Amino acid sequence: MNYYSILRKFAKSIRAQNLFFATKEISSIHLFRNNSDLSNLQEIFLTWLYNYDYINRDIETEKISKHVLDNDLYTDAYLIWKNNKKSKQKNDKKLNALHLVNSHKIKF
């Protein structure tokens, strides 16, 4: 039995996404009985909840098509592309900031 794919499938479900949304909005609702010292399975499940929440928000804002959720391969490809895009933007900002610091002369 592949626990990883089962957790991923459950995290993708509307029920799990609604529960996840409720836990973010209402502090008295908890996903797990334990609030700390999470198991490896709980961490994997939370990771996929966040990933699918992120994808669903991009679908709602029409940044991407809902077909990204049709296949795990499309989902993985989108998450990798989005992560690489963010990393590139972060590196570009760092390079621009360094460039401004090095070339900027202060006149007194």
Number of C-alpha atoms within 10 A of each C-alpha: 5 6 11 12 11 12 18 19 14 15 24 20 12 10 11 16 18 12 16 19 14 15 14 12 10 9 8 8 12 14 13 9 7 9 8 7 8 13 10 9 12 14 12 16 22 18 15 19 23 16 18 20 18 12 21 19 13 14 16 11 10 10 10 14 14 13 10 18 17 10 9 13 11 13 17 14 12 16 17 12 12 12 12 12 12 12 12 12 12 12 12 12 12 12 12 12 11 12 11 11 10 9 8 9 8 5 4 3
